[in-house]
Amino acid sequence: MSTNAYIKFLTQQFVEYFNLTKKERKEKRRHRKEDKNHGMSHWFGIVPFALTMFVRKNIKK
């Protein structure tokens, strides 16, 4: 990607962001936070999640 194309892309993103209302920006930010991986799976992958499910399954029996 050339420098001019990159500057053009950044400018477009900047203009799109500031064309949103303050409420829309806050809503977009909130959705982005909700979509992130939380907890143990973020740091260690799916293994802690699988172990938790296994333990819960065995406790119910």
N, C-alpha and C positions, 0 to 999 in steps of 0.2 A: 504494500500500500504506500503510495507516494505521500509526501508531506502535505501537499495541497488537498488530497483526498481526505486525509486524516483531519486536517483543520476544518474542512467542509462538514465532515461527519460530526465532529465535536460541536460545531456551531449549530447544526440541525438539532442535536440532542439538547443543547442549552435552550434554544428557542422553544422546542416542544415542552420542556419542563416548565418554563416560565409562562407558557400560554395556559397551563392548567390553573384552576383556582386553588386557593389555599386548602380548601376542604378536600379537593381531589388529590392533592399532593399528600396530605395526611393519610387519606384512605389508601393510597398506593403504597405508602411507607408501611402502614399497618399490615397490609396483605403480604408484603415482602417479608416482614418479621414473622408472620404466622407460617409461612412456607418453609422457613429454615428448619433444619434438623435440630432437635433439642436433645439435651441429656447425653446419656452414655453412648447412644448410637452415633452421635456426632464425632466423638473422640475415638471410639473403639470399633465402629462398624456394627454389624448386625448380631454379632456373637452375644453381647449382653442382653439384647432383646430376646434372642432365642432361648437363652438360659432362663430368663424371667418367665417366659411362656411355659417352659418345661416345668419349672418349679410350681407355678400356679396350677398347672394341670395335675401335678402329683398331689398337691395339697387338697384339691377338691375331691380326690378319690378317697 
